[in-house]
Amino acid sequence: QVQLVESGGGLVQPGGSLRLSCAASGNMRSIYYMAWYRQAPGKQRELVASITITSVDSTNSADSVKGRFTISRDNAKNTAYLQMNSLKPEDTAVYSCNALTITNSYWGQGTQVTVSS
């Protein structure tokens, strides 16, 4: 089993920055992939960024956030991060962390990000 807890959301002005954290606990060694998703009201859930955990981590991000958002992880802290810069009102959503093992998909509870002046 894996447990995920997100933090770091909040209210920020357009152009501002936030860093989301996803703290993982449990059977950490079984995780091979982690990702951040977001869902805005009335919209489908969207994959924001992902990291494939290998000897050299591989990352990907959605076109809508390329150059602004960066996914990373700290193996020692069992934590994945999403650094969000140059935030726009359209980035407003609930952001959720996802982790995959060979047998299961795990989700955190989500954290609200609101970009507004």
C-alpha positions as CSV (number, residue, x, y, z in Angstrom):
1,Q,0.0,0.0,0.0
2,V,1.0,3.6,-0.7
3,Q,-0.4,6.7,0.9
4,L,-0.1,10.1,-0.8
5,V,-0.6,13.5,0.9
6,E,-0.5,16.7,-1.1
7,S,0.2,20.2,0.3
8,G,1.2,23.6,-0.9
9,G,-2.0,24.8,-2.6
10,G,-3.5,28.2,-2.0
11,L,-4.5,31.5,-3.5
12,V,-1.9,33.3,-5.6
13,Q,-2.0,36.3,-7.9
14,P,-1.5,35.9,-11.7
15,G,2.2,35.7,-12.4
16,G,3.0,34.3,-9.0
17,S,4.5,30.9,-8.0
18,L,3.6,28.0,-5.8
19,R,5.3,24.7,-5.0
20,L,3.1,21.6,-4.4
21,S,4.4,18.7,-2.5
22,C,3.3,15.1,-2.6
23,A,4.6,13.1,0.4
24,A,4.5,9.4,-0.1
25,S,4.5,6.7,2.5
26,G,4.1,2.9,2.6
27,N,5.7,0.6,0.0
28,M,7.8,3.2,-1.7
29,R,10.0,0.8,-3.5
30,S,7.1,-0.4,-5.7
31,I,6.5,3.0,-7.2
32,Y,7.8,3.5,-10.7
33,Y,5.8,6.5,-11.9
34,M,4.4,9.6,-10.3
35,A,2.3,12.4,-11.8
36,W,0.3,15.5,-11.1
37,Y,-3.2,15.9,-12.4
38,R,-5.6,18.8,-12.2
39,Q,-9.3,19.2,-12.5
40,A,-11.0,22.5,-12.9
41,P,-14.8,22.9,-12.3
42,G,-16.8,21.6,-15.2
43,K,-13.7,20.2,-16.9
44,Q,-12.1,16.8,-17.3
45,R,-9.1,15.8,-15.3
46,E,-5.9,16.7,-17.1
47,L,-2.4,15.3,-16.8
48,V,-0.1,18.1,-15.9
49,A,3.3,16.5,-15.4
50,S,4.8,13.1,-14.8
51,I,8.1,11.5,-13.7
52,T,9.1,8.0,-14.6
53,I,11.4,6.7,-11.9
54,T,14.4,4.9,-13.2
55,S,18.2,5.2,-12.8
56,V,17.8,8.5,-14.6
57,D,14.3,9.9,-14.0
58,S,12.3,10.9,-17.1
59,T,9.9,13.8,-17.0
60,N,7.0,15.0,-19.2
61,S,4.6,17.9,-19.0
62,A,1.5,19.1,-20.7
63,D,1.9,21.7,-23.5
64,S,-0.2,24.1,-21.5
65,V,2.4,24.2,-18.7
66,K,5.7,23.7,-20.5
67,G,8.3,26.2,-19.5
68,R,6.2,27.2,-16.4
69,F,5.8,24.0,-14.3
70,T,8.5,21.6,-13.3
71,I,8.0,18.2,-11.7
72,S,10.8,16.7,-9.5
73,R,11.3,14.4,-6.6
74,D,13.4,14.0,-3.6
75,N,14.1,10.3,-3.0
76,A,15.4,10.8,0.5
77,K,12.2,12.6,1.5
78,N,9.9,10.3,-0.5
79,T,8.3,13.4,-1.9
80,A,7.4,14.6,-5.4
81,Y,7.1,18.3,-6.1
82,L,5.4,20.5,-8.7
83,Q,7.0,23.9,-9.0
84,M,4.5,26.2,-10.7
85,N,5.7,29.6,-12.0
86,S,4.1,32.3,-14.0
87,L,0.7,31.1,-12.9
88,K,-2.4,32.1,-14.9
89,P,-6.1,32.2,-13.9
90,E,-6.7,29.1,-16.1
91,D,-4.3,27.1,-13.9
92,T,-7.0,27.3,-11.2
93,A,-8.0,23.7,-10.3
94,V,-7.7,21.0,-7.7
95,Y,-4.3,19.4,-8.1
96,S,-3.9,15.7,-7.3
97,C,-0.9,13.5,-7.0
98,N,-0.9,10.0,-8.5
99,A,1.5,7.1,-8.0
100,L,1.7,3.8,-10.0
101,T,3.0,0.5,-9.0
102,I,2.8,-2.7,-11.1
103,T,-0.5,-3.6,-9.5
104,N,-2.2,-0.4,-8.3
105,S,-2.8,3.3,-8.9
106,Y,-2.9,5.6,-5.8
107,W,-4.2,9.1,-5.4
108,G,-3.9,11.8,-2.8
109,Q,-6.8,13.9,-1.6
110,G,-6.0,16.9,-3.8
111,T,-5.0,20.5,-3.0
112,Q,-6.8,23.6,-4.3
113,V,-4.8,26.1,-6.4
114,T,-6.6,29.4,-7.1
115,V,-5.0,32.0,-9.3
116,S,-6.8,35.3,-9.0
117,S,-6.2,39.0,-8.4
